[in-house]
Amino acid sequence: MPLTEREKEWAGRASRFIKAEVKRAGIGYKELAERLNKYGLEETEDSITGKLARGTFAVTFFLAVLAVLELEGVRLEDL
């Protein structure tokens, strides 16, 4: 089922947020994948690139990224 315009907007916001936080952490997608793999998620640099380019990913991926980047207190205004 295709995403609604509102869903596309939120997906884009979430994707941009992750990209910005990864950059702020000073790591690349390869290192992010390695950190996620330590948490049991099977990710690669390419799979992360694809997810963030599409802007569609599971909430579990989003939460795991927050965990490995050690982010606390994310506010909706930040998205």
Secondary structure, DSSP 8 states (H G I E B T S, - for coil): ----HHHHHHHHHHHHHHHHHHHHHT--HHHHHHHHHHTT----HHHHHHHHHHT---HHHHHHHHHHTT-----GGG-
